[in-house]
Amino acid sequence: MTRFPAHLAHEGIWEGKYRHVAADGQVEGQFRSRVTCEFPMTDGVIYRQTTELWTPEDVYSKATFEGLDRGDHLYYDAPTFHGKSWETEGGHLMLNLIRKDEPGAYFVELIIMGEGEKHRARTWHWFKDGQLYRRTLCEESRVS
């Protein structure tokens, strides 16, 4: 797949941690994570992501969503959000995702791959009714 080379560079399994931080800096939640990024290239599905999260109390959750080729971006339509991702000129990924489960809420995510493609950082900026209310900080390492 040559149309989305920066997306493809994220193929594999990533483990790390997510932290939700309120706009005032208070930590709202922390999770251990495992994110599987796949590129099945079947039935119009270019990208598939499965996210597994564990709270400090070991409560587990799992969600999967898929991305479809829409020309210059990948389009997502999952139960809790819809939106798109695209690649910057520098090879970073940008996402703009509108929440279905929180009216008036959306987030913008930036994913930056470290040199050597073994580590990445993800930062989400959450807005509701035009006001920043949360940031999510993710640090991940490729394990497979």
Disulfide bonds with the S-S distance in Angstrom:
none
